[in-house]
């Protein structure tokens, strides 16, 4: 589910939402910004949501909450998880909140369904009878209980009652593991526990878990073995379902992690990426991937990297920023760095880093002003060149050309 990105002023009123938000609620910016988004909340969730948001605004602590929001497409309330972090100025005052909201209704339903399914499976496993088998090694006869015969769909009169009758039904790819487990148990007395696939009479394979123990005579030679077999086909299916659900959860977690590198299109053709906290190799790579994807997708002309939230920088961090600017330039956009604190600037100078080829401005407002002016000047230049060409085409020819 796409991430709903938003920003808010220090007083908690929204001043930006991305297109995902507007499409989700089928509302205009004017209807959502400020406190308009509260109208999308489930009536029963309004009080607790406002209380949690107010607490974060008063304490400056990261905001986290869960509530139900109205989705326009199907006219239903759906569960959401929201997280937001404060952005502070040099004095430590909060100047903006950057947040993201994720629709987790489908994931919650999937998790609940999985829990119910697992509960039914446990009840089934406890109520079912384990198939019992007995193997007379010396006489090479195998006895199976009715439950085991039922597992493979074989009538007792059709059962061969030999080890090979059983072994031939084991999936060819699993025979080696089964033989190795038997050998280790019979020769080294290691515990015998093994999973394999057993062919049903209809040609399909059932997943089976078998465990057993042998008897050895006075000379240490095994002469008989008994054990039980359990049909674990359903468990295997549930494990596959669980893996699928875990992948869904991982995707949602990845969406939440994207909050650490938010990309906001503040103006047509202008992207901004606020950087908060420590900038290490892993996070720098994530920033690179997210920003380049956004630049390529939006075809923006300017990308502003806001370092207001970075209180310290080292050579590696500065190198990450330089590489990021170079990569943006390769896609045809100009990178602009804003919000460099005095202590960060001193560090950059002391490290002898060359930032002369990078456009740096004091704050985000100056960066936006530069980007918009640059875009506007480019448009005016193109218009002036077009007007000059048109005037030249309409001008009368010189007398010498008319006489000729």
N, C-alpha and C positions, 0 to 999 in steps of 0.2 A: 504494500500500500504506500503511495507516494507520501513523503514527509511534508506536513503543513508547517511552513516556516513563518515566523512573525517576529517583530521587534516592538518594544514598548518604551515609553518615556519613563523617567524615574518615578512618576506618580502612578505607573501601572497601566496607563491608557495606551492602547495599541496605536502605533503610527506607521506600521507597514505589515502587509501580509502578502505572501506570494500567490501566484495564480492558482495553485492547488487548493488553497483555502477558499477562494471565490468560487471555483468550480464545485467544490464539495458542498458548499451551502447554497449555491446558486444565488449569490448575493453580490452587490456592488461593494466597492471599497468604502463608500460613505455609510453603508449599512453595517459594516463590520468593524471599522476603525473606532478608536476611542473605547467605549464600553459596549458597542453594538453587538460584539461577539457573545455577550452574556445571554442574549435572547436565543442563542442556539443551544444553551445548556438545558438538560432535563430539569424540570422544576424542583425535583427532589435533591438535585446536586448543586443548586445555586449557592446555598448558604455555606456549605463546607468548602466549595471552590473559592468563593470570595475570601473566606477566613484563611485558607492556605496561601493564597496570593498576597493578601494583606500582610501576613506574617513574614513572608519573604521580602516584601517591599520595606517593611520596618526594620528587619534584622540584616538584610543584605545576603541572607543565606540562599544557596541554589534552590530553585523552585521545582517541586515535583508534586504531581497530583494525578489522580485518576477520576474521570467523570464520563458522563454520557453526553454526546453531541448529536444534534439533528442532522441527518443526511438527506439532502433534497431528492436524490435520485430515486429512493424507495420510501421516502417519508417515514423513516424509522430513527430511533435513538440508538446509537452504537457506542460501545465502550472505547475510550481513548486513554492514552498515557501522554502526559505533557511534562517536559523538562525545560528549564530556562536558567541561564547564567547571567550574572550582572557584568557589565563592562564599566570599568572605572577610569576616571581621569588621573592625572599625575598626583593630585591631592588625595586620591582614594575615594572620591565621591562617585557614586553611581551615575553614569550619564546615559546608559541604555541597558535594556534587557534584551537578550537574544534567545529565542525559544523555538521549540519544535513540538508539534503534536502529531501523534501516530494513532491511526485507527487499528486497534488490536482485537476487535470483535471476532473476526474470523479465527485468529490464533487462539483466543480464549475458548471459543466453541470447539475447536479441534482438540485442545488440551482436555476439556471436559469430556468430550466423546472418547478420547483415548483412555482417560481414567475409568470411565464407565466400562469400556471394552475390557480393560485389564482386570477390573473387578469381576466381570462375568467370567473371564478366563480362569481366574483363581478359583472361583466357585466350581467351575467345570473340572479343573484339575483335582480339587479336593474330593469331588463327588465321584469321579471316574475311577475305575479299577485299573491298576497297572497290569499290563500283560506279563505273564510269568513264563519262563522257559527253563528247560532242564536238558543238559547235554551230557550224555554218557560217552565220554571220550574213547574208552576202550572199545565199545561196541559201535561207535559212530551212529548213535541214534539221538534224535532231538525231539523233545515233546514241547508242544506249545499249548498255552491255555486258550480258551475260547476267545478271550479278548484280543490276543495276538492274531489269531486266525481272522477275526473280524477286521483287524487293522489292515490286513492285506487282501481281504475279500476272498479268502480261500475256504472251501468246505473241508472238513476234517478228512473225509474219505479221499480227497484229492491231494492232501498234504503228503509229501514224500518222506518226512520224518528222518531226514539225514542232514548232516551239516551242509552238504553241497546243495540240498534243496533250499536251504536258507541263503547260502552264500551267493547262489545264482541270482537271487532277487535283489542283492545289494547293488546299488548304482556302481558302474565300472570305475568311476572316478573316486569312489570312496572305499574300494576294496583294499587298497594299499594301507590306508590309515587303520582300518579295522584289523587287518592281519598283524600290523605292527603293535597295536594295543593288546591283541591276544597273546602275541609272542612275549611281550614285556611282562604280562601278567603270569603266564604259565611258566616262563623260565626265570624271571626275576621277582615274581610275586608283587609286582607293582599294581596299584589299584586299577581296576578295569572300568573305565568310563569312556564312552565314545559316542559320537553322533554320526549318523550316516543316513542315506536315503534308501528307502526300501520300496521296491516296485509293487504296486497294487495290481490286482488281477485285471483291472481296466487299462493298465499300461502307464498310469500316472505314478508318481513317486511321493511317498510320505516321509517327512522328516522324523527320525526316531532317535531317542536318547536311550542308550542301554548301559546298564551297570551290572556287575556280577562278581562272583568269587568262585574259585576252584577249590577242590580238595586234592591233597597230595598224599601219596602213600608213604610208607616208612623209608622208601628209597628216594623220596623227593620227586616222584613221577606223578603228574596230575592224572587223575582217572575220571573225574566228573566235575561239572561246573553248572551253577544255577544263577539265575538273575532275573531282572525285570526290564521291561521295555515300555517306554512312554511315547505316545504320539505327540511330537512337539511342533507339528506343522502350523498349528494356530499361533504358537508362541513365535515362530519364525516370521510369520506374517505380521504379527504385532511389532516385532523388532524392526521390520522394514517400515511399518507405519510410523513408529517412534522416530526412526531416522529421518523420515520425511518431515515430521513435525519439528524436529530439532533444526532442520534446515530452514524451515519457515521462521522459527524463533531467531536463528542466527541472522537471517535477513533483516528482521526487525531490529535486532541489536545493532546491526551495521547501520541501519537508518538512524538510530539514536546516536551512534558514534559520530555520524555525520555532523551532529551539532557542534562538535569540536572544531570543524572546519566549515562553518556556514558560508554559503555563497549567496549574496543578495544582489539582485539586479535593481539598483537604486534609480537608474535612469536608462532610457533606451540606449543601448550600446555601451553602458558603463556598469561594470561589476565591481563589487567590493568584497574583500575577504578579511573580516576581523580576526586577528591572531591573539589568542589568550594563553597565558601561562608559558610553559617551557616548550621550546621548539627543538625536538630531537630528530634523529635520522628517520625513525618510523613515521612520526607525525609529519615531517617534511615531505616524505614520499607520498603520504596520503593527501596532503595539501596540493602537491604537484598534480596528482591524478585528478582530484576534484576540480581544481581551477582550470586545468587544460581542457577537461571535458566540457566545462561550462563555457569557456571561451570559444571552443570549436562549435558548440551547439548554438550559442546565441550570436556568434559572429560579432562579438563586441569589439569596440575600438580602444577601450581603456579598461585596465584591470587595476584596481586600487587595493594595495595590501596595507591594512591598518595595523600598525605595531603599537598602538596605544596601550594594549594590555600586556606588552612584553616589558618586564622591568629589568631584565638583564640579558646580555648577549655575549657570546664568545665567537671565536674565529669560525667554528663549525656552523653556528647559527647564521652568522652573516653570509657564509658561503651558501647556505641553503637558500637564503633570500636572493642572492645574486643569480644562482642557477634558476630559481623560479622566474625571475624577471627575464632572463635569456630565453627560457622556454616559451614564455608568453609572447615575446617578440617574434619568435620563429613562426607563430601562428598569425602574425600580422597585427597584433594589438600592442599598445604601449603600456608598460607596467609603471605604476606610480606608487611610491612608498610614502606613507604619511604616519604621523603620530610618534616619531622617534623622540624618546625622552632625552633630557640633557645627559643623564648618566650613561645612556646607551650610546649617544653621540660621542662622548668622551672615550668610551671603550673602543668604538670603531676607529677613532683617530689614533688611539694608542696602539691598536693592532696594525696600523698602516694599511688599512683596506681602502681601495680606490672605488668610491661611489660616484665619481664625476659623471659617468655615463648613465646614471640613474636619476630620474626625476623624483626629487624628494620635496615634500611640502609639510607644513607644520601640523595640520590636522585634516580630518576627513572632509570638513566643509571646504577647505582650500583645494583639496584634491578634486572634489566634485565640481567646484567652480572652474578649475583648470580644464577638466575633461569636457565639460559642457561648452566652455569658450572655444576650445580646440575644435570640437565638432562643429560649432556654429561658424567659426572662421573658415573652416574647410568648405562648408556649404556656400558661404558668401564668395569665396575665391572662385569656385566653379561657376557661380552665377555671373560674376564679372567677366570671366574669360568667355563664357557663352555670349554675353551681351556684346563684347568687343568684336567677336567673329561676325555676329549678325549685323553690326554697324558697318563693318568693312564690306560685307556683301552688298549692302544697300547703297553705299557711297557711289556717286557718278564717276565714270572713268575719266582719266586725265585727257586734256585736249588732244594731245598727240595720238592717243589711242583712238579717240573718236574720228579724227581725220583719216587715220589709216583704215 
